[in-house]
Structures are given as structure tokens and as C-alpha cells.
Amino acid sequence: MTYRYLPHTADIKVAIEAPSLEAVLHDAVTLARQLLVGDSRVNACEQQSVRLEAANAEELLLNLLRDVLHRYETSGFIPAGLTVTLLDTTRLEAQLLGEPFDSARHTPEPEVKAVTRHHLTVKETENGWYAEVVFDV
């Protein structure tokens, strides 16, 4: 994993460094799983389609994370991974892999209320891609 937690006064701020935009999105899904159920094992036994469009890479990351949180809140779906079939800085088509929440195997973490635009950053660097995102908890 290529993400790390950054200091933030009230919320959770995370930096992701990865070799590609696709890797940033993969790590973002892994991060979301960690924030939702900690170290609980999540099996990739179900697939759910994701199709997103956005104005830029920042909005694409924001929309993906909001989609993951929405699926968890509405149906209990926990992501285990992401298989990308189409990606550019404004479009994503992929399969979210995961399973429904199981209270016998998954331990919920403190509630993540939202993903915010505050300090949202996604940019290509000379070493790959860098992103920062803040979760409201």
C-alpha cells in the first residue's frame, strides 16, 4: 500500500503516492476498506460495476470514494479490491470486488460520515501520482 495518514485536527487526512492514477484508485479502495472495517478480512467474492465521470482526476477520486461509502451505508458492501477496465482522468469503468458486511467476521470502525473536497489533491508528479483526501469522521 502506498498511503499514509497525515496530521489533521478533527478528521482523517491521507496521502497516497503511487506509480499511476490506477494505482491511486486501487489504494483509495483499500484505504476505504481499512476505514470501514479495519483489519477484518474481506473476501472478493462479489463484483459490482462502477461507472463514473468527472471533470478531472480529483473529482474522479472523490466520486469513487463517495460511491464506495454509499454502497457500504446502503447495502453493507465492503470493498476488497478494484479491477479497472477503462480509465482516464475523467472516466472510470471498473468492478468493485468485495462482500457484504458480516458481523461475525467484520469489525466496524468509527463511522466515516463523508469524503470531503477540503484539501483534495490529485496530481501527476515526476515519480508517479500523488493524492490527498480528507474523510469526515
Secondary structure, DSSP 8 states (H G I E B T S, - for coil): --EEEE--SSSEEEEEEESSHHHHHHHHHHHHHHHHHTT------EEEEEEEE-SSHHHHHHHHHHHHHHHHHHH-EEEEEEEEEEEETTEEEEEEEEEE--TTT----S---EEEEEEEEEEEETTEEEEEEEEE-
